[in-house]
């Protein structure tokens, strides 16, 4: 009987200490996870801004190319 009582007590203490250790560890881990999530959010926002900038520059370049192709293909003016 004492053997089973000791086994049960050890099991309860083992589980309790394990859960306490996990909770204690998660307190410090959450702050790091929180910082990493904020950093990821910030990086995603910067990537979106850069994508918008690249798209705007690409559209402006396409407009310039169209304008230059019109100038190049138009017949020369008769200034003589």
C-alpha positions in Angstrom: 0.0 0.0 0.0 2.8 2.4 0.9 4.4 1.6 -2.5 1.3 2.6 -4.5 0.9 5.7 -2.3 4.5 6.7 -2.9 4.1 6.0 -6.7 1.0 8.1 -6.9 2.5 11.0 -4.9 5.6 10.9 -7.2 3.5 10.9 -10.3 1.4 13.8 -9.1 4.5 15.8 -8.1 6.3 15.0 -11.3 3.3 16.1 -13.4 2.8 19.2 -11.3 6.5 20.3 -11.5 6.6 19.6 -15.2 3.5 21.8 -15.8 5.0 24.5 -13.5 8.3 24.4 -15.4 6.4 24.7 -18.8 4.5 27.7 -17.5 7.6 29.4 -16.1 9.5 28.8 -19.4 6.6 30.2 -21.5 6.6 33.5 -19.6 10.1 34.2 -20.9 9.5 32.6 -24.3 6.4 34.7 -25.0 8.2 37.9 -24.9 10.7 36.7 -27.5 7.9 35.3 -29.6 6.1 38.6 -29.4 9.2 40.5 -30.5 9.6 38.2 -33.5 6.0 38.5 -34.5 6.3 42.3 -34.4 9.5 42.1 -36.5 7.8 39.9 -39.1 4.8 42.2 -39.2 7.2 45.2 -39.8 9.1 43.3 -42.5 5.9 42.4 -44.3 4.8 46.0 -44.2 8.1 47.2 -45.6 8.0 44.5 -48.4 4.5 45.7 -49.4 5.7 49.3 -49.5 8.6 48.3 -51.7 6.4 46.3 -54.0 4.1 49.3 -54.4 7.1 51.5 -55.2 8.5 49.0 -57.7 5.0 48.7 -59.4 4.8 52.5 -59.6 8.3 52.8 -61.1 7.5 50.0 -63.6 4.3 51.8 -64.8 6.2 55.1 -65.2 8.9 53.3 -67.1 6.3 51.7 -69.4 4.8 55.2 -70.0 8.2 56.6 -70.9 8.9 53.7 -73.3 5.5 54.2 -75.0 6.2 57.9 -75.4 9.7 57.3 -76.8 8.3 54.7 -79.2 5.7 57.1 -80.5 8.4 59.8 -81.0 10.7 57.3 -82.8 8.0 55.9 -85.1 6.4 59.2 -86.0 7.4 60.6 -89.4 10.1 63.3 -89.3 8.8 66.8 -89.5 9.4 68.8 -92.6 11.3 71.8 -91.3 13.3 72.4 -94.5 
